[in-house]
Amino acid sequence: MPSEVDDCVAEEQGTPLINNDFDSSIHILHQNEDTISPLPFNHTDTLSSPSLSVPNQRLASLDVFRGLTVALMILVDNVGRAFPSLNHSPWFGVTLADFVMPFFLFVVGVSIGLVFKKVSSKPNATKKVVLRTIKLFLLGLLLQGGYFHGRGKLTYGVDLSKMRWLGVLQRISIGYFLASISEIWLVNHNILVDSPAAFVRKYSIQWMFSILLCSVYLCLLYGIYVPNWKFEHSNMLGSSHLSFIHSVHCEVRGSLEPPCNAVGFVDRLILGQDHMYQRPVYMRTEECSVNSPDYGPLPPDSPGWCLAPFDPEGILSSLMAAITCFLGLQYGHIIVFLQDHKQRVLLWSVFSLALLLVGYILEILGIPLSKALYTLSYMCITAGASGLVLTAIYYTVDIEHHTKPTILLQWMGMNALVVYALAACDIFPAVIQGFYWHSPENNLVDASEALMQAIFHSKKWGTMAFVMVEILFWGIFAGFLHKKGIYMKL
């Protein structure tokens, strides 16, 4: 993905991708289990599950969900070239990689709902949210702005005139900020939730705010007039550096195609083309690659816009991406106000299936699935899928208590930010690559991949095996940190 590592965030009472304990730094402590004290709709109800006879319960499922998302990110980022079907969809459609970003955003929202169930001081809470947002945004700049050049070069440094301003963590910081601020200021914390009607009254203004964000996105996406535009593309021809100016004809409103959509127009206008992602997914479309859906040489009749920059985590699309946080927030509210396992699972399942149904209906009505544009149909389907995955993990881990099969994912979820950052910098292959025999070309990474390819009699399956080893390594590494009581909090 450009992105899911190239590509998340708040936490309930544990340690997530971004931790919501309101202090920064790396903490060394023996962490208590993630716990919540839910408030029932009907305070006269008795607990229907014997396991809930105690007031607090651990939500290991959220750690497992975060860990699963980080593991998926590592997987699709590293095997996308070997398995193009796992890589991001070139433009329209959804693949496995296209679920990673929504999964991160969704679990951020769930965690926010638990963290801010009680707000003692709105100004103090707001200050801490702003500081965390800034730190997360800056970390995203460091990881995805171009500072690290990847394991192939083992160099670092970035030209500030061409630094990429937006990315995965920056998008997550935007969603986190909007959802947290709405939870602090737009929720009536004085309303006692003792009925479904009271639940609606408590969160009605927050829901209207999320609908407003969605409406603004749709109005701009379909309403902005996109004029003709130009971009410069540089190429190396021998020892010469050549630049070409390409013109793109648009003069259209409401287009969702790669060259003339409002998402790209807003980013070019505000960010500038030099600060956008330079290898967009549409370079793998049939118009732009002879190896589609993989990258490849340009077809003879390829349009000029194939070489143009486009940011998959742009400004306008981040508004709709934030709605995924708001939807996750509602799942968190259900945890807070419902004690019964069966009620949680039932409501989550119904809500998730409804989102999937709405998403497919929107696609049938002409709103295509596009991660690059973060279309409404894409948002609904990926949020619904996020809800179903969380429900399945919750049932398996927190209800049936089958924790051993998911322990590595749980550990990764407890230190998701550490694993994310180190994986984004290619630390695992970079360190191994530093060991070689006689010449750097005979390094352990290439030797390991060659060995696995020989075992599996397939280059792509050898690559898959190597990546699975990397995921296993990060799981064990996160487990070591957990055993030592080390958790990174942003």
TORFI-721330 format. One line per 2 residues: number of its first residue (from 1); for each residue x, y, z of C-alpha. Coordinates in Angstrom, 3 decimals, always signed. Layout:
NUM) X/Y/Z; ...
This chain:
1) +0.000/+0.000/+0.000; +1.533/+3.392/-0.478
3) +0.392/+3.807/+2.557; -0.774/+1.428/+5.051
5) +2.747/+1.468/+5.925; +3.977/+3.615/+3.575
7) +0.057/+3.186/+5.368; -3.658/+3.810/+14.117
9) -4.732/+4.977/+17.841; -6.817/+5.612/+20.744
11) -7.084/+3.148/+23.454; -9.633/+2.197/+25.980
13) -7.615/+1.439/+29.091; -4.730/-0.406/+27.457
15) -2.089/+0.371/+24.884; -3.069/+0.882/+21.259
17) -1.624/+2.450/+18.170; -2.036/+5.789/+19.855
19) -2.561/+5.593/+23.566; -5.211/+7.613/+25.305
21) -3.651/+7.809/+28.700; -3.025/+11.523/+28.806
23) +0.709/+11.385/+29.223; +3.447/+10.988/+26.681
25) +6.605/+8.908/+26.589; +7.442/+5.265/+26.914
27) +6.048/+3.766/+30.086; +7.704/+0.828/+31.808
29) +5.148/-0.788/+34.060; +3.145/-3.913/+34.559
31) +0.003/-3.034/+32.665; -3.385/-3.970/+34.023
33) -5.897/-5.559/+31.717; -8.099/-3.368/+29.557
35) -11.240/-2.875/+31.577; -14.469/-0.965/+31.288
37) -17.377/-0.508/+33.607; -20.421/-0.458/+31.329
39) -23.636/+1.319/+32.203; -26.839/-0.539/+31.296
41) -29.758/+1.037/+29.487; -32.040/-0.201/+32.223
43) -30.487/+0.070/+35.640; -32.922/-2.498/+37.019
45) -31.686/-5.204/+34.636; -29.658/-8.042/+36.039
47) -26.581/-9.386/+34.309; -27.491/-12.282/+32.084
49) -24.001/-13.749/+31.870; -22.290/-15.313/+34.879
51) -18.983/-13.993/+33.592; -20.302/-10.474/+34.049
53) -21.014/-10.807/+37.715; -17.883/-8.822/+38.320
55) -18.013/-5.091/+37.569; -15.012/-4.930/+35.249
57) -14.233/-6.970/+32.178; -11.182/-7.067/+29.947
59) -11.678/-6.204/+26.312; -8.808/-8.168/+24.863
61) -10.702/-8.141/+21.564; -9.685/-4.535/+20.906
63) -6.000/-5.392/+21.266; -6.476/-8.403/+18.991
65) -8.300/-6.239/+16.441; -5.483/-3.677/+16.458
67) -2.859/-6.391/+16.205; -4.697/-8.043/+13.322
69) -4.827/-4.714/+11.502; -1.087/-4.114/+11.926
71) -0.362/-7.667/+10.763; -2.547/-7.171/+7.681
73) -0.738/-3.924/+6.973; +2.658/-5.638/+7.052
75) +1.319/-8.460/+4.886; -0.218/-6.425/+2.082
77) +2.599/-3.873/+2.048; +5.186/-6.558/+1.435
79) +3.402/-9.094/-0.766; +1.403/-6.664/-2.901
81) +3.839/-6.931/-5.792; +3.882/-10.738/-5.621
83) +0.097/-10.938/-5.210; -1.467/-7.924/-6.981
85) -4.915/-9.157/-5.943; -3.947/-8.386/-2.337
87) -2.625/-4.946/-3.200; -4.808/-1.850/-3.265
89) -7.409/-1.757/-5.996; -6.005/+0.331/-8.885
91) -8.968/+2.713/-8.611; -12.472/+1.245/-8.285
93) -13.201/-1.882/-6.276; -12.013/-3.286/-2.955
95) -9.214/-5.709/-2.103; -7.806/-6.939/+1.204
97) -5.378/-4.012/+1.379; -8.254/-1.549/+1.124
99) -9.636/-2.689/+4.488; -6.533/-1.823/+6.517
101) -7.026/+1.945/+6.758; -10.737/+1.682/+7.688
103) -9.873/-0.942/+10.311; -7.435/+1.479/+11.953
105) -9.919/+4.353/+11.866; -12.726/+2.164/+13.164
107) -10.839/+0.903/+16.218; -9.790/+4.482/+16.968
109) -13.452/+5.400/+17.199; -14.309/+2.420/+19.413
111) -11.507/+3.334/+21.811; -12.513/+7.001/+21.965
113) -15.988/+5.966/+23.067; -14.463/+4.187/+26.070
115) -11.875/+6.814/+26.956; -14.288/+9.757/+27.007
117) -17.262/+8.083/+28.641; -16.660/+10.566/+31.464
119) -15.157/+14.033/+30.931; -14.309/+15.937/+34.108
121) -12.787/+18.981/+32.397; -13.580/+19.740/+28.773
123) -10.779/+22.338/+28.301; -8.139/+19.997/+29.736
125) -9.382/+17.070/+27.677; -9.371/+19.251/+24.551
127) -5.807/+20.408/+25.194; -4.599/+16.842/+25.523
129) -6.437/+15.761/+22.373; -4.862/+18.629/+20.420
131) -1.374/+17.748/+21.659; -1.844/+14.090/+20.804
133) -3.161/+14.991/+17.363; -0.108/+17.139/+16.663
135) +2.311/+14.440/+17.822; +0.597/+11.784/+15.737
137) +0.610/+14.066/+12.689; +4.325/+14.816/+13.119
139) +5.135/+11.125/+13.519; +3.288/+10.517/+10.261
141) +5.405/+13.182/+8.570; +8.558/+11.476/+9.794
143) +7.485/+7.999/+8.669; +5.777/+8.841/+5.380
145) +7.046/+12.255/+4.390; +10.013/+10.766/+2.533
147) +12.610/+10.837/+5.317; +13.224/+7.083/+5.212
149) +14.094/+5.695/+1.783; +13.418/+2.015/+2.393
151) +15.609/-1.027/+2.885; +16.866/-0.925/-0.697
153) +18.824/+2.280/-0.112; +19.423/+2.311/+3.647
155) +19.653/+6.091/+3.530; +17.557/+8.828/+5.045
157) +16.776/+12.496/+4.571; +14.048/+14.425/+2.804
159) +13.886/+17.399/+0.468; +11.520/+19.751/+2.316
161) +10.431/+21.261/-0.984; +8.982/+17.860/-1.943
163) +7.967/+16.462/+1.432; +4.669/+14.591/+1.422
165) +2.407/+16.380/+3.899; -0.345/+13.803/+4.299
167) -0.300/+10.072/+4.935; -1.822/+7.304/+7.006
169) -1.018/+8.583/+10.494; -1.919/+12.113/+9.454
171) -5.335/+10.894/+8.303; -5.797/+8.974/+11.524
173) -4.863/+12.085/+13.509; -7.587/+14.031/+11.678
175) -10.202/+11.375/+12.379; -9.058/+11.083/+15.988
177) -9.262/+14.849/+16.481; -12.739/+15.268/+14.992
179) -14.207/+12.263/+16.808; -12.601/+13.156/+20.148
181) -13.628/+16.808/+20.032; -17.181/+15.822/+19.176
183) -17.222/+13.341/+22.069; -15.998/+16.033/+24.455
185) -18.122/+18.988/+23.328; -21.139/+17.661/+21.414
187) -22.306/+14.974/+23.831; -24.645/+15.877/+26.680
189) -22.858/+14.178/+29.559; -25.620/+15.189/+31.978
191) -28.161/+12.857/+30.361; -28.532/+9.575/+32.210
193) -28.885/+6.807/+29.653; -31.664/+4.628/+31.043
195) -33.506/+3.983/+27.771; -32.876/+3.921/+24.016
197) -34.576/+7.334/+23.741; -32.146/+8.803/+26.261
199) -29.265/+7.290/+24.283; -30.467/+9.102/+21.160
201) -30.848/+12.412/+23.020; -27.364/+12.093/+24.479
203) -25.619/+11.679/+21.120; -27.992/+13.413/+18.687
205) -25.834/+16.530/+18.184; -22.765/+14.377/+17.572
207) -24.658/+12.371/+14.960; -25.784/+15.580/+13.243
209) -22.165/+16.759/+13.159; -21.032/+13.542/+11.463
211) -23.876/+13.859/+8.945; -22.726/+17.436/+8.280
213) -19.162/+16.255/+7.584; -20.473/+13.601/+5.217
215) -22.679/+16.148/+3.443; -19.817/+18.615/+3.031
217) -17.677/+15.890/+1.474; -20.406/+14.829/-0.961
219) -21.230/+18.411/-1.945; -17.589/+19.197/-2.661
221) -16.902/+15.879/-4.401; -19.789/+16.303/-6.826
223) -20.052/+20.088/-6.843; -16.521/+21.404/-7.372
225) -15.688/+22.397/-10.930; -12.346/+20.872/-11.966
227) -10.595/+22.931/-14.670; -7.845/+21.841/-17.029
229) -4.499/+21.490/-15.299; -0.831/+20.744/-15.930
231) +1.913/+18.864/-14.146; +5.635/+18.406/-14.578
233) +7.204/+14.971/-14.798; +10.942/+14.388/-14.619
235) +12.812/+11.491/-16.169; +16.388/+10.308/-16.349
237) +17.635/+9.583/-19.853; +21.171/+8.290/-19.549
239) +23.014/+10.941/-17.570; +20.550/+13.668/-18.564
241) +17.671/+14.864/-16.405; +14.663/+15.680/-18.581
243) +11.418/+17.361/-17.547; +8.132/+17.222/-19.421
245) +4.987/+19.297/-18.987; +1.758/+17.338/-19.399
247) -1.661/+18.905/-19.860; -4.801/+17.236/-18.510
249) -8.155/+18.204/-19.993; -11.019/+18.253/-17.494
251) -13.527/+21.147/-17.402; -15.968/+18.885/-15.606
253) -17.934/+18.646/-12.392; -18.644/+15.484/-10.384
255) -16.159/+13.172/-12.121; -14.821/+10.256/-10.073
257) -12.200/+9.207/-12.611; -8.475/+9.536/-11.777
259) -7.581/+12.723/-13.678; -10.535/+15.019/-12.991
261) -11.953/+14.334/-9.528; -12.411/+17.012/-6.878
263) -10.272/+15.132/-4.344; -7.146/+15.534/-6.455
265) -8.062/+19.102/-7.389; -8.310/+20.207/-3.739
267) -4.958/+18.610/-2.908; -3.227/+20.188/-5.900
269) -4.689/+23.550/-4.929; -3.824/+23.446/-1.224
271) -0.899/+21.048/-0.833; +0.794/+21.537/-4.178
273) +1.740/+18.740/-6.555; +5.266/+18.378/-5.155
275) +3.865/+17.469/-1.730; +1.534/+14.702/-2.905
277) +2.139/+10.972/-3.296; +4.134/+10.409/-6.493
279) +3.210/+6.760/-7.230; -0.595/+6.698/-7.036
281) -2.582/+3.490/-7.347; -4.036/+4.473/-10.716
283) -0.603/+3.830/-12.219; -1.701/+0.162/-12.026
285) -4.900/+0.637/-14.041; -5.217/-0.842/-17.522
287) -4.817/+2.638/-19.007; -1.472/+3.108/-17.249
289) +0.175/-0.325/-16.970; +0.662/-3.231/-19.336
291) +0.919/-5.423/-16.220; -2.317/-4.214/-14.626
293) -3.317/-4.683/-11.825; +0.410/-4.519/-11.038
295) +2.802/-1.697/-11.852; +4.417/-1.932/-15.250
297) +5.499/-0.028/-18.362; +3.069/+2.462/-19.835
299) +0.937/+1.206/-22.728; +1.677/+2.893/-26.075
301) -1.575/+4.873/-25.967; -1.518/+5.697/-22.251
303) -2.970/+9.079/-21.198; -0.611/+11.702/-19.815
305) -2.241/+11.779/-16.385; -0.845/+8.307/-15.624
307) +2.329/+10.006/-14.385; +0.559/+12.681/-12.327
309) +0.737/+12.694/-8.513; -2.305/+11.867/-6.394
311) -2.547/+11.504/-2.636; -4.638/+8.574/-1.357
313) -4.831/+10.280/+2.057; -5.845/+13.682/+0.749
315) -7.654/+16.550/+2.451; -11.164/+16.097/+1.082
317) -11.242/+12.316/+1.330; -10.103/+12.565/+4.957
319) -13.458/+14.147/+5.818; -15.264/+10.975/+4.790
321) -12.554/+8.833/+6.393; -13.305/+10.556/+9.698
323) -16.866/+9.207/+9.487; -15.398/+5.724/+9.961
325) -14.124/+6.951/+13.342; -17.606/+8.224/+14.186
327) -19.131/+4.856/+13.315; -16.572/+3.068/+15.480
329) -17.483/+5.519/+18.221; -21.036/+4.167/+18.237
331) -19.728/+0.640/+18.782; -17.805/+2.003/+21.757
333) -20.979/+3.587/+23.107; -22.709/+0.213/+22.936
335) -19.902/-1.282/+25.039; -20.295/+1.476/+27.616
337) -24.072/+1.331/+27.967; -24.805/-2.364/+27.495
339) -23.528/-4.985/+29.911; -24.935/-8.078/+28.263
341) -22.732/-9.929/+25.769; -25.674/-11.072/+23.678
343) -27.078/-7.558/+23.341; -23.708/-6.194/+22.250
345) -23.200/-8.928/+19.675; -26.762/-8.535/+18.383
347) -26.608/-4.746/+18.005; -23.133/-4.815/+16.487
349) -24.180/-7.495/+14.002; -27.353/-5.673/+12.970
351) -25.531/-2.348/+12.658; -22.697/-3.934/+10.639
353) -25.011/-5.778/+8.257; -27.042/-2.602/+7.765
355) -23.885/-0.700/+6.800; -22.922/-3.422/+4.325
357) -26.394/-3.360/+2.797; -26.372/+0.427/+2.462
359) -22.921/+0.299/+0.875; -23.948/-2.247/-1.748
361) -27.147/-0.330/-2.515; -25.122/+2.855/-3.013
363) -22.792/+0.998/-5.374; -25.762/-0.272/-7.376
365) -27.099/+3.285/-7.514; -23.868/+4.517/-9.087
367) -21.504/+5.440/-6.247; -18.500/+3.173/-6.897
369) -16.207/+1.686/-4.294; -12.966/+3.655/-4.195
371) -10.432/+3.759/-1.399; -8.522/+6.531/-3.158
373) -11.594/+8.803/-3.052; -13.016/+7.254/+0.134
375) -16.462/+7.220/-1.447; -19.610/+6.861/+0.646
377) -20.217/+3.302/-0.559; -16.632/+2.330/+0.282
379) -16.940/+3.895/+3.729; -20.143/+1.994/+4.512
381) -18.881/-1.389/+3.308; -15.505/-1.186/+5.037
383) -17.053/+0.116/+8.271; -19.603/-2.702/+8.178
385) -16.821/-5.226/+7.616; -14.874/-3.680/+10.508
387) -17.888/-4.128/+12.755; -18.344/-7.768/+11.781
389) -14.660/-8.545/+12.342; -14.753/-6.871/+15.762
391) -17.910/-8.803/+16.626; -16.310/-12.112/+15.639
393) -13.150/-11.369/+17.627; -15.187/-10.180/+20.615
395) -17.217/-13.393/+20.593; -14.124/-15.571/+20.249
397) -11.840/-13.792/+22.703; -14.015/-12.032/+25.281
399) -17.003/-14.384/+25.396; -15.579/-17.823/+24.606
401) -12.139/-16.893/+26.004; -10.176/-18.553/+23.184
403) -7.157/-16.313/+23.713; -4.222/-18.628/+22.948
405) -4.655/-18.655/+19.132; -4.678/-14.846/+19.088
407) -2.030/-14.109/+21.703; +0.551/-12.813/+19.193
409) -2.025/-10.447/+17.710; -3.002/-9.312/+21.189
411) +0.610/-8.507/+22.022; +0.997/-6.598/+18.756
413) -2.162/-4.648/+19.567; -0.811/-3.676/+22.982
415) +2.187/-2.019/+21.322; +0.686/-1.326/+17.930
417) +2.351/+2.068/+17.548; +5.830/+0.633/+18.115
419) +5.286/-2.237/+15.689; +3.717/+0.089/+13.119
421) +6.575/+2.590/+13.233; +9.350/-0.009/+13.104
423) +7.656/-1.981/+10.341; +7.100/+1.218/+8.365
425) +10.850/+1.839/+8.488; +11.597/-1.721/+7.273
427) +13.638/-2.360/+10.408; +13.304/-6.159/+10.273
429) +14.627/-6.699/+6.725; +17.076/-3.796/+7.037
431) +18.795/-5.288/+10.084; +18.951/-8.769/+8.570
433) +20.181/-7.330/+5.288; +23.180/-5.901/+7.146
435) +24.624/-9.408/+7.484; +26.139/-10.808/+4.294
437) +28.755/-13.234/+2.971; +31.695/-11.641/+1.087
439) +29.508/-9.051/-0.674; +26.338/-7.082/+0.247
441) +24.480/-8.857/-2.556; +24.802/-12.120/-0.593
443) +22.895/-10.811/+2.416; +20.633/-12.791/+4.735
445) +17.425/-11.261/+3.374; +18.090/-12.357/-0.186
447) +19.419/-15.716/+1.006; +16.346/-16.291/+3.194
449) +13.960/-15.351/+0.411; +15.846/-17.587/-2.034
451) +15.694/-20.484/+0.437; +11.956/-20.085/+0.945
453) +11.388/-19.759/-2.783; +13.281/-23.017/-3.280
455) +11.235/-24.730/-0.572; +7.912/-23.552/-1.970
457) +9.030/-23.815/-5.615; +7.537/-20.374/-6.196
459) +8.968/-16.884/-5.976; +5.733/-15.291/-4.809
461) +5.015/-17.955/-2.182; +8.596/-17.659/-0.987
463) +7.989/-13.939/-0.542; +4.787/-14.715/+1.340
465) +6.652/-17.082/+3.674; +9.329/-14.467/+4.410
467) +6.669/-11.868/+5.256; +4.902/-14.325/+7.555
469) +8.215/-14.802/+9.367; +8.454/-11.029/+9.739
471) +4.938/-10.855/+11.211; +5.854/-13.669/+13.606
473) +8.959/-11.734/+14.623; +6.962/-8.592/+15.407
475) +4.463/-10.632/+17.414; +7.258/-12.133/+19.523
477) +8.940/-8.727/+19.851; +5.670/-7.182/+21.068
479) +5.268/-10.085/+23.494; +8.740/-9.384/+24.886
481) +7.796/-5.740/+25.450; +4.571/-6.841/+27.130
483) +6.383/-9.230/+29.467; +8.765/-6.408/+30.404
485) +5.859/-4.029/+30.961; +7.019/-1.651/+28.217
487) +4.354/+0.225/+26.261; +4.802/+3.215/+23.993
489) +2.272/+5.948/+24.554; +1.989/+8.959/+22.302
